[in-house]
Amino acid sequence: MAEKTKKKAAPKPAKAVKAAPAKKAEVKKTAPVKKVEAKKAAPAKKAAPVKKVEVKKAAPAKAVKAAPAKKVEVKKAAPAKAVKAAPAKKAAPVKKVEVKKAAPAKAVKAAPAKKAAPAKAVKAAPAKKAAPAKAVKAAPAKKAAPAKKAVAKVAEKQVTIAFIGCGIQAKTVLIPNIIKQKSAVVKAVCDCDKVRREAAAEQVNKYYTDNKKAKLATCKAVADFRDIINDPSISAVCIATPDHWHAYIAIAAMKAGKDVYCEKPLTYSIEEAQLIMKAEKKYNRIFQSGSMQRSWREFRTACMIVRNGFIGDVKYVDCNYGNASAQNNKEIEKFNANLGGPSHPHRFFCQWDAIAGKNQTVKAESAPNDDVDWDMWLGPAPWSPYSDQCAPRGVAKFYPMFWRFDDNYGTGYNGDWGAHHLDIAQWGLDLDKSGPVKIVCSKEAHSTNPLHGGRRQFGMQFVLENGTVINHTPFGIWGTVFYGTKGIVAVNRGCIAVWVGKGVKPTAAIRKAIAENKFDKMKCVAFCGGVKYGFDPTQKKDDSLTATLDTFDKYFDLANAKVQLYKSPLQEQNFIDCCISRETPISPAEVGARVSILCGLCNMSYVYDTGFDWDPVNCTFANGTGDPAWLKRAVYRNGWDIRALLD
């Protein structure tokens, strides 16, 4: 398949537009001229006559006509607080505008007024059939949405961002990766837990102070995310709340004109995934899903090998996540040993102390915590008493899996590690705009673990239109394994291996052999077991992995392969870069939504113990199977209904 074409998102609204004098423009190979005349505009000095100035995809204006130029185009510029003259194509702000075929001339300055009026209400000179405008607006462009206050003509050079949700993912991954981006400034952090938001603000301000950027050490701690959404000084948000809050906050932010980075799984329900896709198209914002494995070299390499047909037609894919022993675990007081694939029926208390690693009483777990706005934590989910394993006390020190495995808030490991490994299966199989046509119920035994509600834990299957089968299997050395007619590609964090030869159907013996590098039915091109990652979400330096990836690059000549996949150095960096360039990021809303749908379909197969047919185009059940009620939350508590946001 050909590489995805990158689209551009709409420019952001700005408060007001100050006319800034342009720097120097070079004019080549035209007869020198002495004057530029703009109709009823400030006089220019020694400017070359121009025929037309077209501003494409800017907000329509009632009144400003620029001096004619030879089609100097400004395409999809992001809004800024200052308008700079003559932006280059693709929203990249430039200092010089070159007009070809002009006689050499010394620097000719464009026509800025010496003292441009930085007005909130700058009235443009009247043009034909146009009433004076309150704000300076560019010439109308096709399908451009009118701005309420001002329209920027150049891309922003800085992204002002706020974090919503200050748990361990924000603390250890998102804040460190975003704050070091030169174009990003962290303005605020938000959490319904006072201790966490204040600790996050301190973390941000300390970073700026320690790195000689004390002027930026003004990050504020905010209790209610709506104050972030309504803050015009913030241009983007990074969402790392529990899953049941993702969709509402993301859609509200896009509606307010903000760009969004949202952790995976993108949504709690399949309906919410559809609404996220709809909102991104409606508000045309930059949207990045937190499926960061797409920005890791080993996963891109694996998918490049698969997408270019080097292992033939893919017949089977294994996605491995969940504890294999969970369904037969007898020591249920050890909570983590109970975590298989799907979520668990809702229960009030975990009775497990994750920090101490031992059982705890209901009295201790439910003891009041005045630092948390528990009603806000629950949000749209049904009411339940406070649990310190859902909203842990103090600064985050562990990933709280209790809420992730609760039916009211998450989808178990399906929405956790499944969101990562299913995403790589989706990328390798080119399913970013599609999905399965059938879900096959697991044939594994029903769980005997009393916390599971009898749910099977592994063994369900996705079937694609071409017959390819994706299997859900337990944790192993590999995260995603592709079985083709001419080879096998296996990949995980820090691990990758490729075999070439006659294709095989995966069995328990074959899976064991490829995990132990003892598979001898094919030629092994290279094998790297890698540094052991465990649950570490950050990449580690590994020379053996780098050498193995270099081997694959050379063996398959990937640099010259027909299919070239999106290359990103870091998920968070890619997001910030795209906020400025307005190009599509590596994991836009539809990519994240499609993976979230896979997670949801997988989970409901276990929850309802059934299979069904699926329509991947309309994202609904097909052929009279399934129940539409399974696709959405029955009730959104306290008015937190995300459907109302798009009305």
Disulfide bonds with the S-S distance in Angstrom:
none
